[in-house]
Amino acid sequence: MTEPILDPSVDYPLSSNRKDLLFTPNGRPIDAITMEAVMAGDVEASDLRITPQTLRLQAQIAEKVGRKQLGGNLRRAAEMTAISDERVLQIYNALRPNASTKAELDSIADELDTQYGATLLAGLVREAADVYERRDILATSD
């Protein structure tokens, strides 16, 4: 599905002006998430998670108003939705200075690329590995 072209001056905030584009991970329209639906047991916990599509739409809005870094962060967040919370935390901890070797970070980047198709995240991990190497804050091999 092609991402719609958004106009921040008309479409933002999406939750007010473009509800037609917002769905839960289970495919429910965002308007279906009401207190009544929660009380009736019609809303699952997974309905409350943001979708990669919504994050990419928000990224588009951010980039169009000149907030390129925020847009990039939102696009990486969209990629993260395919990764388990546990694995995200493991990767986060591996990215701490002196926590991983360059080979370990390269391996994580390869995993992100091949297993999840998360090319932006993989690029970020590779960049971190290069910066850590220049700053001498990589873990040493045993």
C-alpha positions in Angstrom: 0.0 0.0 0.0 1.3 3.4 -0.9 1.8 5.9 1.8 -0.5 8.9 1.3 1.1 12.3 0.8 0.3 14.5 3.8 0.1 18.2 4.1 1.0 19.2 7.7 -1.1 22.4 7.6 -4.2 20.4 6.9 -3.6 16.8 8.1 -1.9 17.4 11.4 -2.8 16.3 14.0 -3.6 13.0 12.4 -5.7 11.8 15.3 -8.1 14.8 14.6 -7.8 15.4 10.9 -6.9 12.0 9.3 -8.5 9.4 11.5 -9.2 7.5 8.2 -5.5 6.6 8.1 -5.1 5.4 11.7 -5.7 1.8 12.6 -4.7 -0.5 15.5 -2.3 -3.4 14.9 -5.4 -5.6 14.8 -6.8 -3.5 11.9 -9.5 -1.7 14.0 -10.1 2.0 13.1 -8.7 4.3 15.8 -12.2 5.5 16.5 -13.1 2.0 17.7 -10.9 2.5 20.7 -13.4 4.0 23.1 -13.9 3.7 26.9 -17.2 1.8 26.1 -15.3 -0.7 23.9 -12.6 -1.1 26.6 -15.3 -1.7 29.3 -17.1 -4.2 27.0 -13.8 -6.2 26.5 -13.7 -5.4 22.8 -10.2 -3.8 23.0 -7.2 -6.0 23.3 -3.9 -4.8 24.8 -2.3 -5.1 21.4 -4.9 -2.6 20.0 -3.1 0.1 22.1 0.3 -0.3 20.4 1.2 2.1 17.6 1.6 0.7 14.1 4.6 1.1 11.8 2.3 2.8 9.3 1.2 5.5 11.9 4.9 6.1 12.8 5.8 6.5 9.1 2.9 9.0 8.7 4.1 11.0 11.7 7.7 10.9 10.3 6.4 12.4 7.1 4.7 15.2 8.9 7.9 15.9 11.0 10.1 15.9 7.9 7.8 18.2 6.0 8.0 20.8 8.8 11.8 20.6 8.8 12.2 18.2 11.7 14.4 15.7 9.8 16.0 14.2 12.9 12.6 13.5 14.5 11.4 12.0 11.2 14.4 9.7 11.2 13.7 8.6 14.7 10.1 7.9 13.9 11.1 5.8 10.9 13.5 3.8 13.0 10.7 3.4 15.6 8.5 2.0 12.8 11.1 -0.6 12.1 11.3 -1.5 15.8 7.7 -2.5 15.9 8.7 -5.8 14.2 11.2 -6.7 17.0 10.2 -8.1 20.3 10.4 -5.8 23.3 12.9 -8.2 24.9 15.2 -8.1 21.9 15.0 -4.3 21.6 16.2 -4.0 25.2 19.0 -6.4 24.6 20.1 -4.3 21.6 19.8 -1.1 23.7 22.1 -2.6 26.3 24.5 -3.8 23.7 24.8 -0.3 22.4 26.1 1.1 25.8 29.7 2.2 25.6 32.2 -0.6 26.4 29.4 -3.2 26.4 30.0 -4.8 23.0 32.8 -5.6 20.6 32.7 -4.2 17.0 32.0 -7.7 15.8 29.1 -8.0 18.2 27.6 -4.7 17.0 28.2 -5.7 13.4 26.4 -9.0 14.0 23.4 -7.1 15.5 23.3 -4.8 12.5 23.3 -7.8 10.2 20.5 -9.4 12.2 18.5 -6.2 12.0 19.0 -6.0 8.2 18.4 -9.7 7.4 15.9 -10.9 10.0 13.8 -7.8 10.4 14.4 -5.7 7.2 15.3 -2.9 9.6 17.8 -1.1 7.4 17.7 2.2 9.2 18.3 0.6 12.5 21.1 -1.5 11.1 22.7 1.7 9.8 22.4 3.3 13.2 24.1 0.3 14.9 26.9 0.3 12.3 27.4 4.0 12.8 27.5 3.5 16.5 30.1 0.8 16.1 32.3 3.0 13.9 32.0 6.0 16.4 32.8 3.7 19.4 35.8 2.3 17.5 37.1 5.9 16.9 36.5 6.9 20.5 37.9 3.6 21.8 34.8 2.7 23.8 34.2 -0.8 22.4 34.5 -3.9 24.6 37.6 -5.9 24.1 37.4 -9.5 22.9 38.3 -12.1 25.6 
